Amino acid sequence: MRICIICEGCYPYVPGGVSSWIQMLCNHFSDIEFVIWAIATNKKEMSEYKYKVPDNVKEISTIYLGEEQFSHKYKKVSLSIDEKETLKNLVIGAANEIDWEKTLKFMKRHRKNLTEILMSEAFYEICLEEYQRQQSKKIFQHFLWNIRGMYFPLMHILSEDIPKADIYHCVSTGYAGILGSCASYITNNPLLISEHGIYTREREEDIIRSNWVEGDFKELWIEFFKKLSYIAYNQATNVTSLFEVNKMLQIELGCPEEKVCIIPNGINPEEFLKLKSFNKLDSNKFNIAAVLREVPIKDVKTMILAFDIVKERVPEAKLYLMGNREENPEYYEECRKMIEDLNIDDIEFLGQVNVKEYLPEINLLLLSSISEGQPLAILEAMAAGIPVVSTNVGDCKGLLEGEEEDNLGRAGIITPVMNSEAMAEAIIYCIRHPKERKRMGVVGQKRVETYYRKDAFLKEYSKMYEKLGGGHKWQE
């Protein structure tokens, strides 16, 4: 059996939860051939593999969206009536009305002159028609260039050659979902989508906070990403979610309910029971850690503000930030400057480290994200008996407080998003109540052992692959 995993902005170039998840799948299913189809920004930032690629990963193909520059030098292109209609259906047609056979043939035919298509009179007229239909009060030229900005990377993706596989497995919707949908459509092979966060919601949050999209056009971009997700959900054979709330969001965004099932993340709890101490941290401090990518969606700034409050009342506290800081150097520098401006002592950036070597000396884990799925960092902390203070995002509340059938108790404290005062109070409570802290650690270990085992998670994917692939082996 050969499986093509399609991912955006992660494996094998960016360390993180989703990348580690992909690595775990490939390592475990050693009898399956994997192909990785990665979507990345540009070669300068994403060319070095951050993972040791398993032997059963036979190929890694990368689409660099940032490398394809929109050229202002172009030749006039003439489109047939049929081509104009195909282009119109793609750009302003409903997601369920796109003729994919015609669209993909059109993109392959014009793959070397995408700029010409977007600068053509036909594309201009399509956008003008949509502008008038919306009775828009926006400046038309701005409207036109936003539409061009949306469809340039999409058209680039639609013109790509498809890797051969028995199953196409996307780890998000968005551009990865569109690639998977095209591959599934062309080959008539199954498409599996496994969402960790909800891609559409994450892009919506990015767009709302962004400066690169003018305020008047934010809704236009949000609807574009909703359209991409709708297409992927409806082409998919099966869709998985990590927990119930995300499943309901997928259905709300257009995924047929009968396609969705829940497969939670899992870890091997035995690996965390008797970890060796490497004496990496200051034993005279109350050691607080965050395992994260230092990017805006992790909201490191709220964490810093919370720790500033904590330090005023608990001088022995120390915060360690562990994880990739190369993905967004500007944000990393903003965080460093914030620490300097606030004159906060005892915050240390450790970068990418082997977290297991630090867990025995960590007293408390922090998570301040504004969007998450089901964080592996929390599961690993729980397995190691470490209580957690986390924002109320994704399934963090379910992990720390349990789902409906779970009466084990709480393994940490949930706080509102972007509320440094509430996070600080939760941290101080944990510091000042060592017995409760220990009890929360025990609850976390029991919850992981009961509900979030790696072997159970892998068993579900084994059954899914067997069902979709029909149990047959790949043959050239």
C-alpha positions as a Markdown table, in Angstrom:
| # | Residue | x | y | z |
|---|---|---|---|---|
| 1 | Met | 0.0 | 0.0 | 0.0 |
| 2 | Arg | 1.2 | 3.5 | -0.8 |
| 3 | Ile | -0.1 | 6.5 | 1.0 |
| 4 | Cys | 0.5 | 10.1 | 0.1 |
| 5 | Ile | 0.4 | 12.5 | 3.1 |
| 6 | Ile | -0.3 | 16.0 | 2.1 |
| 7 | Cys | 0.6 | 18.8 | 4.5 |
| 8 | Glu | 1.0 | 22.6 | 4.6 |
| 9 | Gly | 3.6 | 24.6 | 6.5 |
| 10 | Cys | 4.9 | 21.7 | 8.7 |
| 11 | Tyr | 6.6 | 18.3 | 8.0 |
| 12 | Pro | 9.4 | 17.9 | 7.3 |
| 13 | Tyr | 10.6 | 21.5 | 7.5 |
| 14 | Val | 8.9 | 22.9 | 10.7 |
| 15 | Pro | 9.0 | 21.1 | 14.1 |
| 16 | Gly | 5.7 | 21.0 | 15.9 |
| 17 | Gly | 2.8 | 18.8 | 17.0 |
| 18 | Val | 1.4 | 18.1 | 13.5 |
| 19 | Ser | 4.9 | 17.3 | 12.1 |
| 20 | Ser | 5.6 | 14.9 | 15.1 |
| 21 | Trp | 2.2 | 13.3 | 14.4 |
| 22 | Ile | 3.2 | 12.6 | 10.8 |
| 23 | Gln | 6.6 | 11.3 | 11.8 |
| 24 | Met | 4.9 | 8.9 | 14.3 |
| 25 | Leu | 2.5 | 7.6 | 11.6 |
| 26 | Cys | 5.4 | 6.9 | 9.1 |
| 27 | Asn | 7.6 | 5.3 | 11.7 |
| 28 | His | 4.8 | 3.0 | 13.0 |
| 29 | Phe | 3.4 | 1.8 | 9.7 |
| 30 | Ser | 6.8 | 0.6 | 8.4 |
| 31 | Asp | 5.2 | -1.9 | 6.0 |
| 32 | Ile | 3.5 | 1.0 | 4.2 |
| 33 | Glu | 5.2 | 3.2 | 1.6 |
| 34 | Phe | 4.6 | 6.9 | 2.2 |
| 35 | Val | 5.0 | 9.8 | -0.1 |
| 36 | Ile | 5.1 | 13.3 | 1.4 |
| 37 | Trp | 3.5 | 16.2 | -0.6 |
| 38 | Ala | 4.5 | 19.3 | 1.3 |
| 39 | Ile | 3.3 | 22.9 | 0.7 |
| 40 | Ala | 5.9 | 25.4 | 1.9 |
| 41 | Thr | 6.5 | 29.1 | 1.7 |
| 42 | Asn | 9.9 | 29.4 | 0.1 |
| 43 | Lys | 13.2 | 27.4 | -0.2 |
| 44 | Lys | 15.2 | 29.9 | 1.8 |
| 45 | Glu | 13.0 | 29.3 | 4.9 |
| 46 | Met | 11.9 | 25.8 | 4.3 |
| 47 | Ser | 14.5 | 23.6 | 2.7 |
| 48 | Glu | 16.2 | 21.8 | 5.6 |
| 49 | Tyr | 14.6 | 18.7 | 7.0 |
| 50 | Lys | 14.0 | 18.9 | 10.7 |
| 51 | Tyr | 13.2 | 15.2 | 11.1 |
| 52 | Lys | 15.1 | 12.0 | 10.2 |
| 53 | Val | 13.0 | 10.8 | 7.3 |
| 54 | Pro | 12.0 | 7.1 | 7.8 |
| 55 | Asp | 13.2 | 4.6 | 5.2 |
| 56 | Asn | 9.6 | 3.9 | 4.1 |
| 57 | Val | 9.1 | 7.5 | 3.0 |
| 58 | Lys | 10.0 | 7.0 | -0.6 |
| 59 | Glu | 9.5 | 10.5 | -1.9 |
| 60 | Ile | 9.1 | 14.1 | -0.7 |
| 61 | Ser | 7.7 | 16.6 | -3.2 |
| 62 | Thr | 7.5 | 20.2 | -2.2 |
| 63 | Ile | 5.4 | 23.0 | -3.6 |
| 64 | Tyr | 6.9 | 26.4 | -2.8 |
| 65 | Leu | 4.0 | 28.9 | -3.1 |
| 66 | Gly | 6.2 | 31.8 | -2.2 |
| 67 | Glu | 8.6 | 31.1 | -5.0 |
| 68 | Glu | 6.0 | 31.7 | -7.6 |
| 69 | Gln | 6.0 | 35.5 | -8.1 |
| 70 | Phe | 3.2 | 37.3 | -9.7 |
| 71 | Ser | 4.8 | 38.9 | -12.7 |
| 72 | His | 3.7 | 42.4 | -14.0 |
| 73 | Lys | 5.3 | 41.5 | -17.3 |
| 74 | Tyr | 2.8 | 39.4 | -19.3 |
| 75 | Lys | 1.5 | 38.7 | -22.7 |
| 76 | Lys | -2.1 | 39.0 | -23.7 |
| 77 | Val | -3.9 | 35.6 | -23.6 |
| 78 | Ser | -7.0 | 34.7 | -25.5 |
| 79 | Leu | -9.4 | 32.2 | -23.9 |
| 80 | Ser | -12.1 | 30.2 | -25.7 |
| 81 | Ile | -15.8 | 30.6 | -24.6 |
| 82 | Asp | -15.5 | 27.2 | -22.8 |
| 83 | Glu | -12.3 | 28.2 | -21.0 |
| 84 | Lys | -13.9 | 31.5 | -19.9 |
| 85 | Glu | -16.8 | 29.6 | -18.4 |
| 86 | Thr | -14.5 | 27.2 | -16.6 |
| 87 | Leu | -12.5 | 30.1 | -15.1 |
| 88 | Lys | -15.7 | 31.8 | -14.1 |
| 89 | Asn | -17.1 | 28.7 | -12.3 |
| 90 | Leu | -13.8 | 28.4 | -10.4 |
| 91 | Val | -13.6 | 32.0 | -9.3 |
| 92 | Ile | -17.2 | 33.0 | -8.6 |
| 93 | Gly | -19.2 | 29.7 | -8.9 |
| 94 | Ala | -20.5 | 27.8 | -5.9 |
| 95 | Ala | -18.1 | 25.2 | -4.4 |
| 96 | Asn | -20.4 | 22.4 | -5.5 |
| 97 | Glu | -20.7 | 23.6 | -9.1 |
| 98 | Ile | -17.1 | 23.5 | -10.1 |
| 99 | Asp | -16.4 | 21.2 | -13.1 |
| 100 | Trp | -13.2 | 19.7 | -11.9 |
| 101 | Glu | -12.4 | 17.8 | -15.0 |
| 102 | Lys | -12.5 | 20.9 | -17.1 |
| 103 | Thr | -10.8 | 23.0 | -14.4 |
| 104 | Leu | -7.8 | 20.7 | -14.0 |
| 105 | Lys | -7.3 | 20.4 | -17.8 |
| 106 | Phe | -7.5 | 24.2 | -18.1 |
| 107 | Met | -4.9 | 24.6 | -15.3 |
| 108 | Lys | -2.5 | 22.0 | -16.8 |
| 109 | Arg | -2.8 | 23.7 | -20.2 |
| 110 | His | -2.0 | 27.2 | -18.8 |
| 111 | Arg | 0.4 | 26.2 | -16.0 |
| 112 | Lys | 3.2 | 28.3 | -17.6 |
| 113 | Asn | 1.1 | 31.5 | -18.0 |
| 114 | Leu | -0.9 | 31.8 | -14.8 |
| 115 | Thr | -0.1 | 35.5 | -14.7 |
| 116 | Glu | -1.5 | 36.0 | -18.1 |
| 117 | Ile | -4.8 | 34.3 | -17.1 |
| 118 | Leu | -5.1 | 36.6 | -14.0 |
| 119 | Met | -4.3 | 39.7 | -16.0 |
| 120 | Ser | -6.6 | 38.7 | -18.9 |
| 121 | Glu | -9.7 | 40.6 | -20.0 |
| 122 | Ala | -11.7 | 37.5 | -19.2 |
| 123 | Phe | -10.6 | 37.4 | -15.5 |
| 124 | Tyr | -11.2 | 41.2 | -15.3 |
| 125 | Glu | -14.8 | 40.8 | -16.5 |
| 126 | Ile | -15.4 | 37.9 | -14.1 |
| 127 | Cys | -14.3 | 40.0 | -11.2 |
| 128 | Leu | -16.3 | 43.0 | -12.4 |
| 129 | Glu | -19.4 | 40.9 | -12.6 |
| 130 | Glu | -18.9 | 39.6 | -9.0 |
| 131 | Tyr | -18.1 | 43.2 | -7.8 |
| 132 | Gln | -21.4 | 44.4 | -9.3 |
| 133 | Arg | -23.4 | 41.4 | -8.0 |
| 134 | Gln | -22.1 | 42.2 | -4.4 |
| 135 | Gln | -23.1 | 45.9 | -4.9 |
| 136 | Ser | -19.7 | 46.5 | -3.4 |
| 137 | Lys | -18.7 | 49.9 | -2.1 |
| 138 | Lys | -15.0 | 48.9 | -2.1 |
| 139 | Ile | -12.6 | 50.4 | -4.7 |
| 140 | Phe | -12.7 | 48.0 | -7.7 |
| 141 | Gln | -9.0 | 47.9 | -8.3 |
| 142 | His | -8.4 | 46.8 | -4.7 |
| 143 | Phe | -11.2 | 44.2 | -5.1 |
| 144 | Leu | -9.6 | 42.9 | -8.3 |
| 145 | Trp | -6.1 | 42.6 | -6.8 |
| 146 | Asn | -7.4 | 40.7 | -3.7 |
| 147 | Ile | -9.1 | 38.2 | -6.0 |
| 148 | Arg | -5.9 | 37.8 | -8.0 |
| 149 | Gly | -4.0 | 37.3 | -4.7 |
| 150 | Met | -6.4 | 34.5 | -3.7 |
| 151 | Tyr | -6.4 | 32.6 | -7.0 |
| 152 | Phe | -2.7 | 32.9 | -8.0 |
| 153 | Pro | -1.5 | 30.3 | -5.4 |
| 154 | Leu | -4.6 | 28.2 | -5.9 |
| 155 | Met | -4.1 | 28.0 | -9.6 |
| 156 | His | -0.4 | 27.1 | -9.1 |
| 157 | Ile | -1.5 | 24.2 | -6.9 |
| 158 | Leu | -4.2 | 23.1 | -9.4 |
| 159 | Ser | -1.6 | 22.9 | -12.1 |
| 160 | Glu | 0.7 | 20.5 | -10.2 |
| 161 | Asp | 1.4 | 16.9 | -11.3 |
| 162 | Ile | -0.2 | 14.3 | -8.9 |
| 163 | Pro | 2.0 | 11.7 | -7.0 |
| 164 | Lys | 0.6 | 8.2 | -7.5 |
| 165 | Ala | -0.8 | 6.6 | -4.3 |
| 166 | Asp | -3.5 | 4.2 | -3.1 |
| 167 | Ile | -4.8 | 6.7 | -0.5 |
| 168 | Tyr | -4.4 | 10.5 | -0.2 |
| 169 | His | -4.2 | 11.6 | 3.4 |
| 170 | Cys | -4.4 | 15.4 | 4.1 |
| 171 | Val | -3.6 | 16.7 | 7.6 |
| 172 | Ser | -5.7 | 19.9 | 7.0 |
| 173 | Thr | -8.1 | 21.4 | 4.5 |
| 174 | Gly | -7.1 | 24.6 | 2.8 |
| 175 | Tyr | -4.4 | 24.3 | 0.1 |
| 176 | Ala | -3.5 | 20.7 | 1.3 |
| 177 | Gly | -7.2 | 19.8 | 1.1 |
| 178 | Ile | -7.5 | 21.1 | -2.4 |
| 179 | Leu | -4.4 | 19.1 | -3.5 |
| 180 | Gly | -5.9 | 16.0 | -2.0 |
| 181 | Ser | -9.2 | 16.6 | -3.6 |
| 182 | Cys | -7.6 | 17.0 | -7.0 |
| 183 | Ala | -5.6 | 13.8 | -6.5 |
| 184 | Ser | -8.6 | 11.9 | -5.4 |
| 185 | Tyr | -10.7 | 13.2 | -8.3 |
| 186 | Ile | -8.1 | 12.3 | -10.9 |
| 187 | Thr | -7.1 | 8.9 | -9.6 |
| 188 | Asn | -10.5 | 7.9 | -8.2 |
| 189 | Asn | -8.7 | 6.8 | -5.0 |
| 190 | Pro | -9.8 | 7.6 | -1.5 |
| 191 | Leu | -9.2 | 10.8 | 0.3 |
| 192 | Leu | -8.8 | 10.9 | 4.1 |
| 193 | Ile | -8.7 | 14.3 | 5.9 |
| 194 | Ser | -7.3 | 14.4 | 9.5 |
| 195 | Glu | -7.7 | 17.9 | 11.0 |
| 196 | His | -5.9 | 18.8 | 14.1 |
| 197 | Gly | -7.1 | 22.4 | 14.4 |
| 198 | Ile | -9.9 | 23.6 | 12.2 |
| 199 | Tyr | -8.0 | 25.2 | 9.2 |
| 200 | Thr | -10.9 | 27.5 | 8.3 |
| 201 | Arg | -11.2 | 28.9 | 11.8 |
| 202 | Glu | -7.4 | 29.3 | 12.1 |
| 203 | Arg | -7.2 | 31.3 | 8.9 |
| 204 | Glu | -10.2 | 33.4 | 10.0 |
| 205 | Glu | -8.4 | 34.3 | 13.2 |
| 206 | Asp | -5.2 | 35.1 | 11.2 |
| 207 | Ile | -7.1 | 37.3 | 8.8 |
| 208 | Ile | -9.0 | 39.2 | 11.4 |
| 209 | Arg | -5.7 | 40.0 | 13.2 |
| 210 | Ser | -3.7 | 40.6 | 10.0 |
| 211 | Asn | -2.4 | 43.8 | 8.5 |
| 212 | Trp | -1.8 | 42.3 | 5.0 |
| 213 | Val | -5.6 | 42.2 | 4.3 |
| 214 | Glu | -7.4 | 45.5 | 4.3 |
| 215 | Gly | -10.4 | 45.6 | 6.7 |
| 216 | Asp | -12.9 | 45.8 | 3.9 |
| 217 | Phe | -11.6 | 42.6 | 2.3 |
| 218 | Lys | -11.2 | 40.4 | 5.4 |
| 219 | Glu | -14.7 | 38.8 | 4.9 |
| 220 | Leu | -13.8 | 38.1 | 1.2 |
| 221 | Trp | -10.7 | 36.1 | 2.2 |
| 222 | Ile | -12.5 | 34.3 | 5.0 |
| 223 | Glu | -15.2 | 33.1 | 2.5 |
| 224 | Phe | -12.5 | 32.0 | 0.1 |
| 225 | Phe | -10.9 | 29.6 | 2.7 |
| 226 | Lys | -14.4 | 28.4 | 3.7 |
| 227 | Lys | -14.9 | 27.5 | 0.0 |
| 228 | Leu | -11.6 | 25.5 | -0.1 |
| 229 | Ser | -12.6 | 23.5 | 3.0 |
| 230 | Tyr | -16.1 | 22.8 | 1.7 |
| 231 | Ile | -14.6 | 21.4 | -1.5 |
| 232 | Ala | -12.2 | 19.1 | 0.5 |
| 233 | Tyr | -14.8 | 17.9 | 2.9 |
| 234 | Asn | -17.1 | 16.9 | 0.1 |
| 235 | Gln | -14.5 | 15.2 | -2.0 |
| 236 | Ala | -13.2 | 13.3 | 1.1 |
| 237 | Thr | -14.1 | 9.6 | 1.7 |
| 238 | Asn | -13.6 | 10.0 | 5.4 |
| 239 | Val | -12.8 | 12.9 | 7.8 |
| 240 | Thr | -11.3 | 12.5 | 11.3 |
| 241 | Ser | -11.5 | 15.0 | 14.2 |
| 242 | Leu | -9.7 | 14.9 | 17.5 |
| 243 | Phe | -12.7 | 15.7 | 19.6 |
| 244 | Glu | -16.4 | 16.4 | 19.6 |
| 245 | Val | -16.4 | 20.2 | 19.4 |
| 246 | Asn | -14.2 | 20.2 | 16.3 |
| 247 | Lys | -16.3 | 17.5 | 14.7 |
| 248 | Met | -19.4 | 19.8 | 15.1 |
| 249 | Leu | -17.4 | 22.7 | 13.5 |
| 250 | Gln | -16.5 | 20.5 | 10.5 |
| 251 | Ile | -20.1 | 19.6 | 10.0 |
| 252 | Glu | -21.1 | 23.3 | 10.4 |
| 253 | Leu | -18.5 | 24.2 | 7.7 |
| 254 | Gly | -20.1 | 21.8 | 5.2 |
| 255 | Cys | -18.7 | 18.3 | 6.0 |
| 256 | Pro | -21.3 | 15.6 | 5.6 |
| 257 | Glu | -21.9 | 14.2 | 9.1 |
| 258 | Glu | -21.7 | 10.6 | 8.0 |
| 259 | Lys | -18.1 | 11.1 | 6.9 |
| 260 | Val | -16.7 | 12.3 | 10.3 |
| 261 | Cys | -15.3 | 10.2 | 13.1 |
| 262 | Ile | -13.3 | 11.0 | 16.2 |
| 263 | Ile | -9.8 | 9.7 | 16.7 |
| 264 | Pro | -8.0 | 11.4 | 19.6 |
| 265 | Asn | -4.2 | 11.8 | 19.7 |
| 266 | Gly | -2.3 | 9.4 | 21.8 |
| 267 | Ile | 1.1 | 8.9 | 23.4 |
| 268 | Asn | 2.9 | 6.0 | 25.1 |
| 269 | Pro | 2.5 | 6.9 | 28.8 |
| 270 | Glu | 5.1 | 4.4 | 29.9 |
| 271 | Glu | 7.8 | 6.5 | 28.3 |
| 272 | Phe | 7.1 | 9.3 | 30.8 |
| 273 | Leu | 6.8 | 7.5 | 34.1 |
| 274 | Lys | 10.4 | 7.2 | 35.0 |
| 275 | Leu | 12.3 | 9.9 | 33.1 |
| 276 | Lys | 15.9 | 10.4 | 34.0 |
| 277 | Ser | 16.8 | 13.9 | 35.4 |
| 278 | Phe | 19.6 | 15.6 | 33.5 |
| 279 | Asn | 19.7 | 18.6 | 36.0 |
| 280 | Lys | 19.1 | 21.0 | 33.1 |
| 281 | Leu | 17.1 | 23.5 | 35.2 |
| 282 | Asp | 17.6 | 25.5 | 38.3 |
| 283 | Ser | 16.6 | 23.3 | 41.3 |
| 284 | Asn | 16.2 | 26.4 | 43.5 |
| 285 | Lys | 13.5 | 27.8 | 41.3 |
| 286 | Phe | 9.8 | 27.0 | 40.7 |
| 287 | Asn | 10.3 | 25.9 | 37.1 |
| 288 | Ile | 7.5 | 26.7 | 34.6 |
| 289 | Ala | 7.8 | 25.7 | 31.0 |
| 290 | Ala | 6.1 | 26.3 | 27.7 |
| 291 | Val | 6.6 | 24.0 | 24.7 |
| 292 | Leu | 5.7 | 25.9 | 21.6 |
| 293 | Arg | 6.5 | 27.4 | 18.3 |
| 294 | Glu | 7.2 | 31.1 | 18.9 |
| 295 | Val | 4.6 | 32.4 | 16.6 |
| 296 | Pro | 1.6 | 34.8 | 17.1 |
| 297 | Ile | -1.0 | 32.0 | 17.3 |
| 298 | Lys | 0.7 | 30.8 | 20.4 |
| 299 | Asp | 0.3 | 34.2 | 22.0 |
| 300 | Val | 3.6 | 34.2 | 23.8 |
| 301 | Lys | 3.1 | 37.9 | 24.8 |
| 302 | Thr | 0.1 | 37.0 | 27.1 |
| 303 | Met | 2.3 | 34.4 | 28.7 |
| 304 | Ile | 5.1 | 37.0 | 29.3 |
| 305 | Leu | 2.6 | 39.5 | 30.8 |
| 306 | Ala | 1.2 | 36.8 | 33.1 |
| 307 | Phe | 4.7 | 35.8 | 34.2 |
| 308 | Asp | 5.5 | 39.4 | 34.9 |
| 309 | Ile | 2.6 | 39.5 | 37.4 |
| 310 | Val | 3.7 | 36.1 | 38.9 |
| 311 | Lys | 7.3 | 37.4 | 39.5 |
| 312 | Glu | 6.1 | 40.3 | 41.6 |
| 313 | Arg | 4.4 | 37.8 | 44.0 |
| 314 | Val | 6.6 | 34.7 | 43.6 |
| 315 | Pro | 10.2 | 35.8 | 43.1 |
| 316 | Glu | 11.5 | 32.2 | 42.9 |
| 317 | Ala | 9.5 | 31.5 | 39.7 |
| 318 | Lys | 11.3 | 30.9 | 36.4 |
| 319 | Leu | 9.9 | 30.5 | 32.9 |
| 320 | Tyr | 11.5 | 28.4 | 30.2 |
| 321 | Leu | 10.3 | 28.7 | 26.5 |
| 322 | Met | 11.1 | 25.5 | 24.5 |
| 323 | Gly | 10.6 | 25.2 | 20.8 |
| 324 | Asn | 11.2 | 26.5 | 17.3 |
| 325 | Arg | 11.9 | 30.2 | 17.2 |
| 326 | Glu | 13.0 | 30.3 | 13.5 |
| 327 | Glu | 9.6 | 30.2 | 11.9 |
| 328 | Asn | 8.8 | 33.8 | 12.7 |
| 329 | Pro | 12.0 | 35.7 | 13.7 |
| 330 | Glu | 10.1 | 39.0 | 13.9 |
| 331 | Tyr | 7.7 | 37.8 | 16.5 |
| 332 | Tyr | 10.5 | 36.2 | 18.4 |
| 333 | Glu | 12.4 | 39.5 | 18.5 |
| 334 | Glu | 9.2 | 41.3 | 19.6 |
| 335 | Cys | 8.9 | 38.9 | 22.5 |
| 336 | Arg | 12.5 | 39.4 | 23.5 |
| 337 | Lys | 12.1 | 43.2 | 23.4 |
| 338 | Met | 8.9 | 43.0 | 25.4 |
| 339 | Ile | 10.8 | 41.1 | 28.2 |
| 340 | Glu | 13.6 | 43.7 | 28.1 |
| 341 | Asp | 11.1 | 46.6 | 28.2 |
| 342 | Leu | 9.3 | 45.0 | 31.2 |
| 343 | Asn | 12.7 | 44.3 | 32.8 |
| 344 | Ile | 11.6 | 40.7 | 33.6 |
| 345 | Asp | 14.2 | 38.4 | 35.1 |
| 346 | Asp | 14.1 | 34.6 | 34.8 |
| 347 | Ile | 12.6 | 34.1 | 31.3 |
| 348 | Glu | 14.9 | 31.9 | 29.3 |
| 349 | Phe | 14.5 | 30.9 | 25.6 |
| 350 | Leu | 15.9 | 27.4 | 25.1 |
| 351 | Gly | 15.1 | 26.9 | 21.5 |
| 352 | Gln | 14.5 | 23.4 | 20.0 |
| 353 | Val | 15.3 | 20.8 | 22.7 |
| 354 | Asn | 14.6 | 17.2 | 23.7 |
| 355 | Val | 11.7 | 18.0 | 26.0 |
| 356 | Lys | 11.9 | 14.7 | 27.8 |
| 357 | Glu | 15.2 | 15.7 | 29.2 |
| 358 | Tyr | 13.6 | 18.6 | 31.0 |
| 359 | Leu | 10.2 | 17.2 | 32.1 |
| 360 | Pro | 11.5 | 15.7 | 35.4 |
| 361 | Glu | 12.5 | 19.2 | 36.6 |
| 362 | Ile | 9.4 | 21.1 | 35.4 |
| 363 | Asn | 6.8 | 22.0 | 38.1 |
| 364 | Leu | 4.1 | 23.5 | 35.8 |
| 365 | Leu | 3.4 | 23.6 | 32.0 |
| 366 | Leu | 1.9 | 26.7 | 30.4 |
| 367 | Leu | -0.1 | 27.1 | 27.2 |
| 368 | Ser | -1.4 | 30.5 | 26.1 |
| 369 | Ser | -2.5 | 29.8 | 22.5 |
| 370 | Ile | -5.4 | 31.4 | 20.8 |
| 371 | Ser | -6.0 | 28.3 | 18.7 |
| 372 | Glu | -5.1 | 24.7 | 19.2 |
| 373 | Gly | -6.3 | 21.2 | 18.4 |
| 374 | Gln | -5.3 | 18.6 | 21.0 |
| 375 | Pro | -1.8 | 19.6 | 22.0 |
| 376 | Leu | 0.8 | 16.8 | 22.4 |
| 377 | Ala | 2.7 | 19.1 | 24.7 |
| 378 | Ile | -0.2 | 18.9 | 27.2 |
| 379 | Leu | -0.5 | 15.1 | 26.8 |
| 380 | Glu | 3.2 | 14.6 | 27.5 |
| 381 | Ala | 3.1 | 16.9 | 30.5 |
| 382 | Met | 0.1 | 15.0 | 31.9 |
| 383 | Ala | 1.8 | 11.7 | 31.3 |
| 384 | Ala | 4.8 | 12.9 | 33.3 |
| 385 | Gly | 2.6 | 14.0 | 36.2 |
| 386 | Ile | 3.0 | 17.8 | 35.5 |
| 387 | Pro | -0.1 | 20.0 | 36.1 |
| 388 | Val | -1.0 | 22.4 | 33.3 |
| 389 | Val | -2.4 | 26.0 | 33.1 |
| 390 | Ser | -3.9 | 26.5 | 29.6 |
| 391 | Thr | -6.2 | 28.8 | 27.7 |
| 392 | Asn | -9.6 | 27.5 | 26.8 |
| 393 | Val | -8.9 | 26.6 | 23.2 |
| 394 | Gly | -9.3 | 23.4 | 21.1 |
| 395 | Asp | -9.6 | 20.4 | 23.4 |
| 396 | Cys | -7.5 | 21.7 | 26.2 |
| 397 | Lys | -10.5 | 21.9 | 28.6 |
| 398 | Gly | -11.3 | 18.3 | 27.7 |
| 399 | Leu | -7.8 | 17.2 | 28.4 |
| 400 | Leu | -7.5 | 19.0 | 31.7 |
| 401 | Glu | -11.0 | 18.5 | 33.1 |
| 402 | Gly | -12.2 | 15.4 | 31.2 |
| 403 | Glu | -15.0 | 14.7 | 28.8 |
| 404 | Glu | -18.6 | 13.7 | 29.9 |
| 405 | Glu | -17.9 | 10.1 | 30.9 |
| 406 | Asp | -14.6 | 11.1 | 32.7 |
| 407 | Asn | -14.9 | 11.8 | 36.5 |
| 408 | Leu | -11.2 | 11.6 | 37.3 |
| 409 | Gly | -11.0 | 15.3 | 38.2 |
| 410 | Arg | -8.9 | 18.2 | 36.9 |
| 411 | Ala | -5.3 | 17.9 | 35.8 |
| 412 | Gly | -4.8 | 21.6 | 35.6 |
| 413 | Ile | -6.5 | 25.0 | 35.3 |
| 414 | Ile | -8.3 | 26.5 | 32.3 |
| 415 | Thr | -8.1 | 30.3 | 31.7 |
| 416 | Pro | -9.7 | 32.6 | 29.2 |
| 417 | Val | -7.8 | 33.5 | 26.0 |
| 418 | Met | -5.6 | 36.6 | 26.1 |
| 419 | Asn | -6.2 | 37.2 | 29.8 |
| 420 | Ser | -2.8 | 37.6 | 31.5 |
| 421 | Glu | -4.3 | 38.4 | 34.9 |
| 422 | Ala | -6.4 | 35.2 | 34.9 |
| 423 | Met | -3.4 | 33.1 | 33.8 |
| 424 | Ala | -1.2 | 34.7 | 36.4 |
| 425 | Glu | -3.7 | 33.9 | 39.2 |
| 426 | Ala | -3.9 | 30.3 | 38.0 |
| 427 | Ile | -0.1 | 30.0 | 38.1 |
| 428 | Ile | 0.1 | 31.5 | 41.5 |
| 429 | Tyr | -2.6 | 29.1 | 42.8 |
| 430 | Cys | -0.6 | 26.1 | 41.6 |
| 431 | Ile | 2.6 | 27.4 | 43.1 |
| 432 | Arg | 0.9 | 28.0 | 46.5 |
| 433 | His | -1.0 | 24.7 | 46.7 |
| 434 | Pro | 1.6 | 21.9 | 46.3 |
| 435 | Lys | -0.8 | 19.2 | 47.5 |
| 436 | Glu | -3.4 | 20.2 | 44.8 |
| 437 | Arg | -0.6 | 20.5 | 42.3 |
| 438 | Lys | 0.5 | 16.9 | 43.0 |
| 439 | Arg | -3.1 | 15.7 | 42.9 |
| 440 | Met | -3.6 | 17.3 | 39.4 |
| 441 | Gly | -0.4 | 15.6 | 38.2 |
| 442 | Val | -1.8 | 12.2 | 39.3 |
| 443 | Val | -5.1 | 12.8 | 37.6 |
| 444 | Gly | -3.3 | 13.8 | 34.4 |
| 445 | Gln | -1.4 | 10.5 | 34.4 |
| 446 | Lys | -4.6 | 8.5 | 34.9 |
| 447 | Arg | -6.4 | 10.3 | 32.2 |
| 448 | Val | -3.7 | 9.7 | 29.6 |
| 449 | Glu | -3.5 | 6.1 | 30.6 |
| 450 | Thr | -7.2 | 5.6 | 30.2 |
| 451 | Tyr | -8.2 | 7.8 | 27.2 |
| 452 | Tyr | -5.1 | 8.9 | 25.2 |
| 453 | Arg | -2.9 | 5.9 | 24.5 |
| 454 | Lys | -0.7 | 5.8 | 21.4 |
| 455 | Asp | -1.5 | 2.1 | 20.7 |
| 456 | Ala | -5.3 | 2.9 | 20.6 |
| 457 | Phe | -4.7 | 5.9 | 18.3 |
| 458 | Leu | -2.6 | 3.8 | 15.9 |
| 459 | Lys | -5.0 | 0.9 | 15.9 |
| 460 | Glu | -7.8 | 3.2 | 14.7 |
| 461 | Tyr | -5.6 | 4.5 | 11.8 |
| 462 | Ser | -4.6 | 1.0 | 10.9 |
| 463 | Lys | -8.2 | 0.1 | 10.5 |
| 464 | Met | -8.9 | 3.2 | 8.5 |
| 465 | Tyr | -6.0 | 2.6 | 6.1 |
| 466 | Glu | -7.0 | -1.1 | 5.8 |
| 467 | Lys | -10.6 | 0.0 | 5.0 |
| 468 | Leu | -9.7 | 2.7 | 2.5 |
| 469 | Gly | -6.8 | 0.8 | 0.8 |
| 470 | Gly | -8.6 | -2.5 | 0.6 |
| 471 | Gly | -5.6 | -4.2 | 2.1 |
| 472 | His | -3.6 | -4.3 | -1.1 |
| 473 | Lys | 0.0 | -3.6 | -1.6 |
| 474 | Trp | 1.3 | -0.8 | -3.9 |
| 475 | Gln | 2.7 | -1.9 | -7.3 |
| 476 | Glu | 4.5 | 0.2 | -9.8 |
